[in-house]
Amino acid sequence: MTTKEITAKAVAEVAEMLARIDGQQEEALCDAILEARRVYVAGAGRAGNLMKGFGMRMMHMDLHSYVVGESVTPAIGAGDLLIIGSGSGETGSMVSSATKAKKLGAKVAIITASPDSTVARMADYVVYIPAISKMVSHDEVPSFQPMANVFEQSMLFLQDAITMTLMSRLNKTSDQMMLNHANLE
């Protein structure tokens, strides 16, 4: 297969994943983000990198968003929302963060390929992507791609769609968001 053919096949897989996500789950997460006093994002590995980008986009919209583990991230508490991106929902640090957030009165959301995972069971909001991921292997929607690629790619598109939904609800334009873009580069 050529890279062009691989790209076309991967895009088709992502489109299939996105079509299978429950729209009510997406809307509930959008509502939770807008209702939260502050939004915290967390994930490990590649999923963690995607979550950082999602947190950045929320900051661009003037939402108070923070990345778990960064030195400038304030304490979480009641009225706050922790959004975890985790295919397995079993990563030790993510289970620990969700547990602590719940104990401190925050709401927890997860974007995951495993809706019965430890984090998903304690979450207030679950967005399920029916993809193969680390520790999640099923025949619901098989993938030709390695490892958790299709989950991570789908999560990126989902986050961008949520961003654009929030932009619409907040009446934010790309130009307005650009005013919050880093300028000490």
TADASUL-V912783 format. One record per backbone hydrogen bond with DSSP energy under -0.5 kcal/mol. CO is the residue of the C=O (numbers start at 0). NH is the residue of the N-H. E is the energy in kcal/mol with one decimal. If there is no record, write none. Layout:
co/nh/e
CO/NH/E
CO/NH/E
This chain:
co/nh/e
1/5/-2.6
2/6/-2.7
3/7/-2.1
4/8/-2.3
5/9/-2.7
6/10/-2.6
7/11/-1.9
8/12/-1.9
9/13/-2.4
10/14/-2.4
11/15/-2.0
12/16/-2.3
13/17/-2.8
14/18/-2.0
15/19/-1.1
16/19/-0.8
16/20/-0.6
17/20/-0.9
21/24/-0.7
21/25/-1.6
22/26/-2.5
23/27/-2.3
24/28/-1.9
25/29/-2.1
26/30/-2.6
27/31/-2.4
28/32/-2.4
29/33/-2.1
30/34/-1.9
31/35/-1.4
37/80/-2.3
38/65/-2.5
39/82/-3.4
40/67/-2.7
41/84/-2.4
43/46/-0.8
43/47/-1.0
44/48/-1.7
45/49/-2.0
46/50/-2.1
47/51/-2.0
48/52/-1.6
49/53/-1.9
50/54/-2.6
51/55/-2.1
52/56/-2.1
53/57/-1.9
54/58/-2.0
55/59/-2.3
56/60/-1.1
57/60/-0.5
57/62/-2.4
58/61/-2.1
62/64/-1.2
63/38/-3.1
65/40/-2.5
65/67/-0.5
66/69/-1.9
69/72/-1.6
71/73/-0.5
76/79/-1.9
78/36/-3.6
79/106/-2.6
80/39/-3.3
80/82/-0.5
81/83/-0.6
81/108/-3.2
82/41/-2.1
83/85/-0.6
83/110/-2.7
84/43/-0.5
86/112/-1.3
88/118/-2.0
90/93/-0.7
90/94/-2.4
91/95/-2.4
92/96/-2.2
93/97/-2.5
94/98/-2.4
95/99/-2.5
96/100/-2.7
97/101/-2.3
98/102/-2.1
99/103/-1.7
100/105/-2.5
101/104/-1.6
104/78/-0.8
106/81/-2.5
107/123/-2.8
107/124/-1.6
108/83/-2.7
109/111/-0.6
109/126/-2.9
110/85/-2.4
111/128/-3.2
113/116/-1.7
116/120/-2.3
117/121/-1.1
118/121/-0.5
118/122/-1.1
124/109/-2.0
125/127/-0.6
126/111/-2.5
126/128/-0.5
127/129/-0.6
128/130/-2.8
131/150/-0.6
132/135/-2.5
134/136/-0.5
135/132/-2.4
138/141/-0.5
145/148/-2.1
147/151/-2.5
148/152/-2.9
149/153/-2.0
150/154/-2.6
151/155/-2.0
152/156/-2.0
153/157/-2.6
154/158/-2.8
155/159/-2.2
156/160/-2.3
157/161/-2.7
158/162/-2.6
159/163/-2.3
160/164/-2.1
161/165/-2.9
162/166/-2.6
163/167/-1.9
164/168/-2.3
165/169/-2.5
166/170/-0.6
166/171/-2.8
167/170/-0.8
172/176/-2.3
173/177/-2.2
174/178/-0.8
175/178/-0.8
176/179/-1.9
177/180/-1.4
